[in-house]
Amino acid sequence: MTQTSQKLQEHEEMLHLSRKLAKIYCDLPIALRIEEAKWDVDKEKVEQAFLALEFKGVDRLLTYT
């Protein structure tokens, strides 16, 4: 038995738990309309905060619609 096989066997339970925790579920029902998820924020303050944190390409990060 190789060292890798041995480690996998020793930590099999953790392997399954990690896989379960990392799974992304896309088929969950969501009772939220996208219009309800929009935030009303002070765009100028957000832009200034991004600039202060030295985010590059702030204009590409912020979309104003």
Residue frames relative to the residue before (quaternion, step in Angstrom):
aa qw qx qy qz dx dy dz
M 1.0000 0.0000 0.0000 0.0000 0.00 0.00 0.00
T 0.4051 -0.7168 0.5117 0.2457 3.56 -0.87 0.96
Q 0.6591 -0.5098 0.3764 0.4050 3.53 -1.27 0.36
T 0.6369 0.5255 -0.3250 0.4611 3.60 1.02 -0.78
S 0.6539 0.5089 -0.3095 0.4665 3.58 0.91 -0.89
Q 0.6472 0.5234 -0.3125 0.4577 3.55 0.98 -0.85
K 0.6689 0.4921 -0.3043 0.4668 3.59 0.91 -0.88
L 0.6354 0.5206 -0.3304 0.4648 3.59 1.00 -0.78
Q 0.6603 0.5021 -0.3069 0.4666 3.55 0.96 -0.83
E 0.6607 0.5170 -0.3027 0.4523 3.59 0.97 -0.85
H 0.7928 0.2844 -0.1212 0.5252 3.57 1.03 -0.81
E 0.2049 0.8273 -0.5017 0.1479 3.58 1.16 0.57
E 0.6479 0.5216 -0.3268 0.4487 3.60 0.92 -0.84
M 0.6612 0.4939 -0.2991 0.4790 3.59 0.96 -0.86
L 0.6027 0.5609 -0.3476 0.4486 3.59 1.07 -0.72
H 0.6841 0.4743 -0.2838 0.4760 3.59 0.89 -0.94
L 0.6418 0.5136 -0.3236 0.4686 3.60 0.98 -0.78
S 0.6539 0.5127 -0.3121 0.4607 3.60 0.91 -0.88
R 0.6482 0.5138 -0.3140 0.4662 3.57 0.96 -0.84
K 0.6550 0.5117 -0.3073 0.4633 3.58 0.98 -0.87
L 0.6792 0.4930 -0.2888 0.4607 3.60 0.95 -0.86
A 0.7057 0.4702 -0.2604 0.4616 3.59 1.08 -0.68
K 0.5142 0.6601 -0.4184 0.3533 3.60 1.23 -0.27
I 0.2476 -0.7519 0.5971 0.1297 3.53 -1.01 0.90
Y 0.2093 -0.7842 0.5763 0.0950 3.54 -0.67 1.14
C 0.1448 -0.8178 0.5554 0.0417 3.56 -0.70 1.11
D 0.6780 0.5187 -0.2835 0.4369 3.59 1.23 -0.22
L 0.3980 0.7202 -0.4781 0.3072 3.58 1.14 0.53
P 0.4479 -0.6816 0.4965 0.2971 3.58 -0.95 0.78
I 0.1015 -0.7890 0.6051 0.0329 3.56 -0.89 0.94
A 0.2004 -0.7907 0.5719 0.0870 3.54 -0.66 1.14
L 0.5173 0.6002 -0.4331 0.4295 3.56 0.70 1.12
R 0.2793 -0.7335 0.5931 0.1794 3.54 -0.92 0.89
I 0.6025 -0.5985 0.3898 0.3561 3.56 -1.04 0.77
E 0.6051 0.5641 -0.3566 0.4340 3.60 1.08 -0.65
E 0.6586 0.5142 -0.3029 0.4583 3.58 1.10 -0.69
A 0.6595 0.5338 -0.2989 0.4368 3.58 1.21 -0.46
K 0.5358 0.6378 -0.4069 0.3749 3.58 1.21 -0.25
W 0.2705 -0.7507 0.5854 0.1431 3.54 -1.08 0.83
D 0.3007 -0.7017 0.6111 0.2092 3.51 -1.17 0.62
V 0.0776 0.8238 -0.5504 0.1112 3.57 -0.20 1.29
D 0.5177 -0.5840 0.5172 0.3515 3.51 -1.31 0.33
K 0.3111 -0.8056 0.4775 0.1620 3.56 -0.10 1.33
E 0.6131 0.5525 -0.3486 0.4442 3.58 1.07 -0.67
K 0.6639 0.4951 -0.3020 0.4721 3.60 0.96 -0.86
V 0.6311 0.5234 -0.3315 0.4668 3.57 1.02 -0.80
E 0.6610 0.5076 -0.3049 0.4610 3.56 0.89 -0.92
Q 0.6573 0.5046 -0.3085 0.4670 3.61 0.94 -0.85
A 0.6355 0.5223 -0.3270 0.4652 3.60 1.03 -0.78
F 0.6488 0.5075 -0.3170 0.4702 3.59 0.96 -0.84
L 0.6604 0.5004 -0.3087 0.4670 3.57 0.94 -0.85
A 0.6406 0.5241 -0.3215 0.4599 3.60 1.01 -0.81
L 0.7010 0.4351 -0.2553 0.5041 3.58 1.12 -0.67
E 0.4386 -0.7415 0.4044 0.3070 3.54 1.40 0.18
F 0.2034 0.7528 -0.5853 0.2222 3.56 0.93 0.92
K 0.3182 -0.7418 0.5602 0.1862 3.55 -0.89 0.92
G 0.8264 0.1996 -0.1558 0.5030 3.58 -1.01 0.77
V 0.0749 0.8365 -0.5362 0.0841 3.56 1.00 0.86
D 0.6372 0.5493 -0.3374 0.4223 3.58 0.95 -0.81
R 0.6635 0.4766 -0.3097 0.4866 3.60 1.11 -0.56
L 0.6431 0.5333 -0.3246 0.4435 3.60 1.11 -0.59
L 0.7425 0.3719 -0.2026 0.5190 3.55 1.02 -0.79
T 0.0445 -0.7778 0.6269 0.0094 3.54 -0.72 1.08
Y 0.1736 -0.7935 0.5798 0.0632 3.52 -0.78 1.04
T 0.1424 0.7799 -0.5965 0.1255 3.54 -0.47 1.22
